[in-house]
Amino acid sequence: MDTDTGVGEKNYSRELLYKLRLSPLAKEKPKELDAVDTIFKPQRLRSAGRTPRRQPERLQTKLSQKQQWRGKPKHAVAHTAEKTEECLHKVSNPYKRRPATTEEEAILRQARSTLNKLTPENFAKLAESFMGLPVNNEHLLRSVVDLIFQKAVDEPRFSEGYATLCSLMRAVEVPREENPEEKIKFQSLLLLKCQVKFEHPDWANFNYELWDQKVASATSDAERDRIHEERTVELEKSKQRTVGTVQLIGELYKQKMMNLHIMHLCLHKLLTNKRDEENLECLCKLLRTVGGLLDSAIDKAGTFGQCMDRVQEIIDEKAVSTRIVFLLQGVVELRQHEWTPRRKEEDPKTIEKIREEAAAEQAYQAKTERRRRNKHSRKNGRNQRQNQHPSSITSENYTSVTICSSKQDALQIERIERLDVTSIALKPQLAFNRPKALTKANSAEPKGSVRPSSSRNLTRQLSRPEAPKRGATGP
């Protein structure tokens, strides 16, 4: 039903609008709309008389992505795509990995890829793959040695795995370039590389003059601060590489690729200058790595003992920073505890080892929780018994015994069952913890009375049958 409002507008009922929707005339396009090119699909109203609320752009983008996955056409999202294209900056020469030009480059790429994937879990498989690389000339073997050394120095946590890999590669040998009849081994090249880096560490070859020139050429304070920060980071990296080199040397000694004489020479060089903090830090790292093996090795000259004595002298003199003193003290205490660390260092672990540790941790937490609950329940029960008034004691031999709270603490027996006794004379006042005066005053008891010293003795006496009197012939 329609109504006229009187101002040129009409109100149509809901039923009439539904009928017009199904009318054939409503499905024909009006002739006046021929000039319109595109008709946007209007938003659906949730209720009559309510204006549609515009959705934010990010929500429209999410909806358009969902519609795209569902195969539906997108509506009004062209502006978002235009913005994305404007934000992207395309360079003229983007990075693309070029293919290997030589066979040697392809082998080195494969070797680097294998070292990047090396973990304790797949070590055996990747080590076999690494040893199968076709290394057939001296230049390629030197490149492989440099690659392994660099990885071990940059990642000291995995130095044990790299040292194990070097132990497997020790027998690899190739002909020399100068004299093909002679052979050069992987172990010789690796030890030579370690010697060069140990005698000429990276921090000692740090180019301070170049960084000073960069600082002097800075035009603003912000740029100067940035250069100082970069210089500090690079210097710290060079020191860490030196420490990594020393740790790799210790791991190679564990794999028996170095002898005891070489280790003694390393200790002597690191202790040459007592105030060189970088060398002392490397000394602490080396002793923590192989100190137990050096201490237990057969040393007729006592070189290791002399080394530890010099360490103690440096600690007593305190001529270095506090951090180095504490590091040296930690090494001395570690030796006193037979080289057993108080806190185990976090080494790479397999997935099974991580799962075992997680299960053990969960079991320990559950056990701790059970102990806490049991302790709490026992404590609550003890407090409840202390706060509860002693009213009755039940047993299989008697029903209840009332304990009075007066000074006499007398026991009043109400009913006794399951006893083969005709009559028992009980004194009405039996005290457990009475004063001595009351005990002496009531010491004269009638013959045949029962005076227990505690409730437990009272129960035993009541449950015990009466002994026959001397001279009795029977019941």
C-alpha positions as CSV (number, residue, x, y, z in Angstrom):
1,M,0.0,0.0,0.0
2,D,1.4,3.4,-0.9
3,T,0.7,6.7,0.8
4,D,1.2,10.3,-0.3
5,T,3.1,12.5,2.1
6,G,1.9,15.8,0.5
7,V,5.3,17.1,-0.5
8,G,5.8,15.2,-3.7
9,E,7.1,12.0,-2.1
10,K,5.4,8.7,-1.7
11,N,6.0,5.9,0.9
12,Y,5.7,2.3,-0.4
13,S,5.1,-0.7,1.7
14,R,7.5,-3.6,1.9
15,E,5.1,-6.0,0.2
16,L,4.6,-3.7,-2.7
17,L,8.3,-3.3,-3.3
18,Y,8.7,-7.1,-3.3
19,K,6.0,-7.4,-5.9
20,L,7.7,-4.7,-8.1
21,R,10.9,-6.6,-7.8
22,L,9.4,-9.6,-9.6
23,S,7.5,-7.5,-12.1
24,P,8.7,-8.0,-15.8
25,L,8.8,-4.2,-16.3
26,A,11.4,-3.9,-13.4
27,K,13.8,-6.2,-15.3
28,E,13.9,-4.0,-18.5
29,K,16.5,-1.3,-18.9
30,P,15.1,2.3,-19.1
31,K,15.7,4.1,-22.3
32,E,17.0,7.2,-20.4
33,L,20.1,5.2,-19.2
34,D,21.5,4.5,-22.7
35,A,24.2,7.1,-22.2
36,V,25.6,5.6,-19.0
37,D,28.7,3.4,-19.7
38,T,29.2,1.6,-16.4
39,I,26.9,0.9,-13.5
40,F,28.6,0.2,-10.2
41,K,27.1,-2.4,-8.1
42,P,25.6,-0.7,-5.1
43,Q,26.3,-2.0,-1.6
44,R,23.6,-4.1,0.0
45,L,21.8,-2.4,2.9
46,R,21.5,-4.3,6.1
47,S,18.2,-2.8,7.0
48,A,15.7,-0.4,5.5
49,G,16.3,3.3,6.0
50,R,20.0,2.8,6.9
51,T,22.8,4.4,4.8
52,P,25.7,2.1,3.9
53,R,28.9,2.7,5.9
54,R,32.1,3.0,3.9
55,Q,34.7,0.4,4.7
56,P,38.4,1.4,5.2
57,E,40.9,0.9,2.4
58,R,42.9,-1.9,4.2
59,L,39.6,-3.8,4.7
60,Q,38.7,-3.4,1.1
61,T,42.1,-4.7,0.1
62,K,41.6,-7.8,2.3
63,L,38.2,-8.4,0.9
64,S,39.5,-8.1,-2.6
65,Q,42.2,-10.7,-1.9
66,K,39.6,-13.1,-0.6
67,Q,37.4,-12.5,-3.7
68,Q,40.4,-13.1,-5.9
69,W,41.1,-16.5,-4.3
70,R,37.4,-17.4,-4.6
71,G,37.4,-16.4,-8.3
72,K,35.0,-13.5,-7.8
73,P,35.4,-10.1,-9.6
74,K,36.9,-7.3,-7.6
75,H,35.1,-4.0,-6.9
76,A,36.7,-0.6,-6.4
77,V,40.3,-1.7,-5.6
78,A,42.0,-0.1,-8.5
79,H,43.3,2.7,-6.4
80,T,45.2,0.3,-4.1
81,A,47.0,-1.3,-7.0
82,E,48.0,2.1,-8.3
83,K,49.5,3.1,-4.9
84,T,51.5,-0.2,-4.7
85,E,53.0,0.4,-8.1
86,E,53.9,3.9,-7.2
87,C,55.7,2.8,-3.9
88,L,57.8,0.1,-5.7
89,H,61.2,1.3,-6.9
90,K,62.7,-0.7,-9.7
91,V,66.4,-0.5,-10.4
92,S,67.9,-0.7,-13.8
93,N,70.2,-3.6,-13.0
94,P,68.6,-5.9,-10.3
95,Y,70.6,-8.6,-8.7
96,K,70.5,-11.9,-10.5
97,R,72.7,-14.9,-9.6
98,R,74.9,-15.5,-12.5
99,P,75.7,-19.0,-13.5
100,A,79.1,-20.5,-12.8
101,T,81.5,-19.7,-15.5
102,T,84.2,-22.3,-14.6
103,E,84.1,-25.8,-13.1
104,E,86.2,-24.6,-10.1
105,E,83.6,-22.0,-9.3
106,A,80.8,-24.5,-9.4
107,I,82.6,-26.8,-7.0
108,L,83.2,-24.0,-4.6
109,R,79.6,-23.0,-4.7
110,Q,78.6,-26.6,-3.9
111,A,81.1,-26.8,-1.1
112,R,79.8,-23.5,0.4
113,S,76.2,-24.8,0.1
114,T,77.1,-28.0,1.9
115,L,78.8,-26.1,4.8
116,N,75.8,-23.8,5.2
117,K,73.5,-26.9,5.7
118,L,75.8,-28.7,8.1
119,T,74.1,-29.6,11.4
120,P,74.7,-32.4,14.0
121,E,71.7,-34.3,12.7
122,N,72.7,-34.5,9.1
123,F,76.5,-34.3,9.6
124,A,77.3,-37.9,8.4
125,K,75.4,-37.5,5.1
126,L,76.7,-34.0,4.3
127,A,80.3,-34.9,5.3
128,E,80.2,-37.8,2.8
129,S,78.8,-35.4,0.1
130,F,81.6,-32.9,0.9
131,M,84.3,-35.5,0.6
132,G,83.0,-36.6,-2.7
133,L,83.7,-33.2,-4.3
134,P,86.2,-33.5,-7.2
135,V,89.1,-31.5,-5.7
136,N,92.0,-32.4,-8.1
137,N,94.4,-29.4,-8.1
138,E,96.3,-27.3,-5.5
139,H,94.5,-24.1,-6.2
140,L,91.1,-25.6,-5.6
141,L,92.3,-27.4,-2.4
142,R,93.6,-24.1,-1.0
143,S,90.2,-22.5,-1.8
144,V,88.4,-25.3,0.1
145,V,90.7,-24.9,3.1
146,D,90.1,-21.1,3.1
147,L,86.4,-21.7,3.0
148,I,86.3,-24.1,5.9
149,F,88.6,-22.0,8.0
150,Q,86.5,-18.9,7.4
151,K,83.3,-20.7,8.3
152,A,84.9,-22.1,11.5
153,V,86.2,-18.7,12.6
154,D,83.0,-16.8,11.9
155,E,80.9,-19.5,13.6
156,P,82.8,-20.6,16.7
157,R,79.8,-22.5,18.1
158,F,80.1,-25.0,15.2
159,S,83.9,-25.2,15.3
160,E,83.7,-28.7,16.7
161,G,81.8,-29.9,13.7
162,Y,84.2,-28.2,11.3
163,A,87.2,-29.7,13.1
164,T,85.6,-33.2,12.7
165,L,85.1,-32.5,9.0
166,C,88.8,-31.5,8.7
167,S,89.7,-34.7,10.5
168,L,87.9,-36.7,7.8
169,M,89.6,-34.6,5.0
170,R,93.1,-34.9,6.4
171,A,94.1,-37.6,4.0
172,V,93.1,-35.7,0.9
173,E,96.1,-34.8,-1.2
174,V,96.7,-33.4,-4.7
175,P,99.8,-32.8,-6.8
176,R,101.7,-29.5,-6.5
177,E,101.5,-27.0,-9.3
178,E,105.3,-26.4,-9.3
179,N,106.3,-30.1,-9.1
180,P,103.4,-32.5,-10.1
181,E,105.4,-35.4,-8.7
182,E,105.1,-34.1,-5.1
183,K,101.9,-34.3,-3.2
184,I,100.4,-31.7,-0.9
185,K,97.9,-32.7,1.8
186,F,94.9,-31.0,3.2
187,Q,96.2,-31.2,6.7
188,S,99.4,-29.3,5.8
189,L,97.5,-26.5,4.2
190,L,95.1,-26.2,7.1
191,L,97.8,-26.1,9.8
192,L,99.7,-23.5,7.7
193,K,96.6,-21.3,7.5
194,C,96.1,-21.6,11.3
195,Q,99.7,-20.7,12.0
196,V,99.6,-17.6,9.8
197,K,96.3,-16.3,11.4
198,F,97.6,-17.1,14.9
199,E,100.9,-15.3,14.5
200,H,99.3,-12.3,12.6
201,P,95.8,-11.9,14.1
202,D,93.2,-9.7,12.4
203,W,93.0,-7.2,15.3
204,A,96.7,-6.6,15.1
205,N,96.4,-5.8,11.4
206,F,93.5,-3.4,11.9
207,N,93.9,-0.3,9.8
208,Y,93.4,2.5,12.3
209,E,94.7,5.2,9.9
210,L,92.0,4.5,7.3
211,W,89.3,5.0,9.9
212,D,90.9,8.1,11.2
213,Q,90.8,9.6,7.7
214,K,87.1,8.7,7.4
215,V,86.4,10.4,10.7
216,A,88.4,13.5,9.7
217,S,86.5,13.8,6.3
218,A,83.1,13.7,8.0
219,T,81.0,16.8,7.5
220,S,78.5,16.5,10.4
221,D,78.4,15.1,13.9
222,A,75.9,12.5,12.9
223,E,78.1,11.1,10.2
224,R,81.1,11.2,12.6
225,D,79.2,9.2,15.2
226,R,78.1,6.7,12.5
227,I,81.8,6.2,11.4
228,H,82.9,5.7,15.0
229,E,80.2,3.1,15.5
230,E,81.2,1.2,12.3
231,R,84.8,1.3,13.4
232,T,84.0,-0.2,16.8
233,V,81.9,-3.0,15.2
234,E,84.7,-3.9,12.8
235,L,87.3,-3.9,15.5
236,E,85.1,-6.2,17.6
237,K,84.6,-8.5,14.7
238,S,88.3,-8.8,14.1
239,K,88.9,-9.7,17.8
240,Q,86.1,-12.3,17.7
241,R,87.7,-13.9,14.6
242,T,91.0,-14.2,16.5
243,V,89.2,-15.9,19.4
244,G,87.6,-18.2,16.9
245,T,90.9,-19.1,15.4
246,V,92.3,-20.1,18.8
247,Q,89.2,-22.2,19.5
248,L,89.6,-24.0,16.1
249,I,93.2,-24.7,17.0
250,G,92.0,-26.3,20.3
251,E,89.4,-28.4,18.5
252,L,92.0,-29.6,15.9
253,Y,94.2,-30.7,18.8
254,K,91.2,-32.7,20.1
255,Q,91.1,-34.4,16.7
256,K,94.8,-35.2,17.0
257,M,95.7,-33.1,14.1
258,M,98.2,-31.1,16.2
259,N,100.8,-32.4,18.7
260,L,101.5,-31.3,22.2
261,H,104.6,-29.3,21.3
262,I,102.5,-27.0,19.1
263,M,100.1,-26.3,21.9
264,H,102.9,-25.4,24.3
265,L,104.2,-23.0,21.8
266,C,100.8,-21.4,21.5
267,L,100.6,-21.0,25.3
268,H,104.1,-19.5,25.5
269,K,103.2,-16.9,22.8
270,L,100.0,-15.9,24.5
271,L,101.8,-15.4,27.8
272,T,104.7,-13.3,26.4
273,N,103.1,-10.0,27.2
274,K,101.3,-10.1,30.6
275,R,99.4,-6.9,29.8
276,D,98.1,-7.8,26.3
277,E,94.4,-8.3,27.1
278,E,93.5,-9.7,23.6
279,N,96.2,-12.4,24.0
280,L,95.0,-13.2,27.5
281,E,91.4,-13.6,26.4
282,C,92.6,-16.0,23.7
283,L,94.6,-17.9,26.3
284,C,91.5,-18.3,28.5
285,K,89.5,-19.6,25.5
286,L,92.3,-22.1,24.6
287,L,92.6,-23.4,28.2
288,R,88.8,-23.8,28.5
289,T,88.9,-25.8,25.2
290,V,91.8,-28.1,25.8
291,G,93.0,-27.4,29.3
292,G,91.9,-30.8,30.6
293,L,93.8,-32.7,27.9
294,L,96.9,-30.6,28.4
295,D,96.8,-31.0,32.2
296,S,96.5,-34.8,31.9
297,A,99.1,-35.2,29.1
298,I,102.6,-36.5,29.9
299,D,104.7,-33.3,30.3
300,K,108.2,-34.0,31.6
301,A,109.3,-30.4,31.5
302,G,106.2,-29.2,33.4
303,T,105.3,-26.6,30.8
304,F,101.6,-26.5,31.6
305,G,102.2,-26.1,35.3
306,Q,104.5,-23.2,34.7
307,C,101.8,-21.7,32.4
308,M,99.2,-21.9,35.3
309,D,101.7,-20.3,37.7
310,R,102.1,-17.3,35.4
311,V,98.3,-17.0,35.1
312,Q,98.2,-16.9,38.9
313,E,100.8,-14.2,39.0
314,I,98.8,-12.1,36.5
315,I,95.8,-12.4,38.7
316,D,97.7,-11.3,41.8
317,E,99.3,-8.3,40.0
318,K,95.9,-7.1,38.7
319,A,97.7,-5.1,36.0
320,V,94.8,-5.7,33.5
321,S,91.1,-4.9,33.4
322,T,88.7,-6.6,35.8
323,R,87.1,-8.6,33.1
324,I,90.3,-10.3,32.1
325,V,91.1,-11.0,35.8
326,F,87.8,-12.7,36.2
327,L,88.3,-14.8,33.1
328,L,91.7,-16.0,34.4
329,Q,90.2,-16.7,37.8
330,G,87.5,-18.8,36.1
331,V,90.2,-20.9,34.4
332,V,92.0,-21.4,37.7
333,E,88.8,-22.5,39.4
334,L,88.0,-24.8,36.5
335,R,91.3,-26.5,37.0
336,Q,90.6,-26.9,40.7
337,H,87.3,-28.7,39.8
338,E,89.1,-31.1,37.5
339,W,88.1,-29.1,34.4
340,T,84.4,-29.7,34.9
341,P,82.5,-26.6,34.0
342,R,79.9,-25.4,36.5
343,R,77.6,-24.3,33.7
344,K,77.7,-26.3,30.5
345,E,78.0,-24.3,27.3
346,E,75.2,-24.5,24.8
347,D,76.4,-26.6,21.8
348,P,74.5,-27.5,18.7
349,K,72.0,-30.2,19.4
350,T,70.0,-32.7,17.4
351,I,66.2,-32.6,17.3
352,E,66.1,-35.8,19.3
353,K,68.3,-34.3,22.0
354,I,66.1,-31.2,22.2
355,R,63.0,-33.4,22.6
356,E,64.7,-35.5,25.4
357,E,65.6,-32.3,27.3
358,A,62.1,-30.9,26.9
359,A,60.6,-34.2,28.2
360,A,63.0,-34.2,31.1
361,E,62.1,-30.6,31.9
362,Q,58.4,-31.4,31.9
363,A,58.9,-34.4,34.1
364,Y,60.9,-32.3,36.6
365,Q,58.3,-29.6,36.7
366,A,55.5,-32.2,37.2
367,K,57.5,-33.8,40.1
368,T,58.1,-30.4,41.6
369,E,54.4,-29.6,41.4
370,R,53.5,-32.9,43.1
371,R,55.9,-32.2,45.9
372,R,54.6,-28.8,46.4
373,R,51.0,-30.0,46.5
374,N,51.8,-32.9,48.9
375,K,53.7,-30.5,51.2
376,H,50.7,-28.0,51.1
377,S,48.2,-30.8,51.9
378,R,50.3,-32.2,54.8
379,K,50.6,-28.7,56.2
380,N,46.9,-28.0,56.0
381,G,46.1,-31.4,57.6
382,R,48.5,-30.6,60.5
383,N,47.0,-27.2,61.0
384,Q,43.5,-28.7,61.0
385,R,44.4,-31.3,63.6
386,Q,46.1,-28.7,65.8
387,N,43.1,-26.4,65.6
388,Q,40.5,-29.1,66.0
389,H,39.2,-29.8,69.6
390,P,39.9,-33.4,70.7
391,S,36.4,-34.6,71.1
392,S,36.3,-38.3,70.4
393,I,38.6,-41.3,69.6
394,T,37.1,-44.2,67.8
395,S,38.4,-47.8,67.7
396,E,37.2,-51.2,66.9
397,N,37.3,-52.2,70.6
398,Y,35.3,-49.2,71.9
399,T,32.9,-46.6,70.5
400,S,34.1,-43.3,71.9
401,V,36.3,-41.9,74.6
402,T,35.6,-38.3,75.6
403,I,38.7,-36.2,76.7
404,C,37.7,-33.4,78.9
405,S,39.4,-30.0,78.5
406,S,39.6,-29.3,82.2
407,K,42.7,-29.3,84.3
408,Q,42.3,-32.9,85.4
409,D,42.1,-34.1,81.7
410,A,39.9,-37.0,82.8
411,L,38.7,-39.7,80.5
412,Q,35.0,-40.7,80.5
413,I,34.3,-44.0,78.9
414,E,30.8,-44.1,77.5
415,R,30.4,-47.5,76.0
416,I,32.8,-50.5,75.6
417,E,32.1,-53.2,73.1
418,R,33.7,-56.5,72.0
419,L,35.4,-57.2,75.3
420,D,35.2,-60.5,77.1
421,V,35.1,-58.7,80.5
422,T,32.1,-58.6,82.8
423,S,33.1,-55.5,84.6
424,I,36.1,-53.2,84.7
425,A,36.6,-50.6,87.5
426,L,37.8,-47.4,85.9
427,K,38.7,-44.3,87.8
428,P,36.8,-41.3,86.5
429,Q,39.8,-39.1,86.5
430,L,42.8,-40.4,84.4
431,A,45.2,-37.7,83.3
432,F,47.8,-37.9,80.6
433,N,49.8,-34.8,81.5
434,R,48.7,-33.9,84.9
435,P,50.8,-32.0,87.4
436,K,52.9,-34.0,89.8
437,A,50.9,-32.9,92.8
438,L,47.7,-34.3,91.4
439,T,49.4,-37.5,90.5
440,K,50.7,-38.1,94.0
441,A,47.4,-37.1,95.5
442,N,45.6,-39.7,93.5
443,S,48.2,-42.4,93.7
444,A,46.1,-44.6,96.0
445,E,43.9,-46.4,93.6
446,P,41.5,-49.2,94.3
447,K,42.6,-52.7,93.5
448,G,41.9,-53.8,89.9
449,S,41.8,-50.4,88.4
450,V,43.3,-49.5,85.0
451,R,45.6,-46.5,84.7
452,P,47.1,-46.2,81.3
453,S,49.9,-43.7,80.6
454,S,48.4,-42.8,77.2
455,S,45.4,-43.5,74.9
456,R,47.4,-46.1,73.0
457,N,48.2,-48.0,76.1
458,L,44.5,-47.7,77.2
459,T,43.4,-49.3,73.9
460,R,45.9,-52.2,74.3
461,Q,44.7,-52.8,77.9
462,L,41.1,-52.7,77.0
463,S,41.5,-55.1,74.1
464,R,43.5,-57.6,76.2
465,P,41.4,-60.3,77.9
466,E,41.6,-60.5,81.7
467,A,44.1,-63.0,83.1
468,P,42.7,-65.6,85.4
469,K,43.5,-65.2,89.1
470,R,46.0,-67.4,90.8
471,G,44.3,-70.4,92.3
472,A,41.2,-70.3,90.2
473,T,40.0,-73.6,88.9
474,G,37.9,-72.4,86.0
475,P,34.9,-70.3,85.1
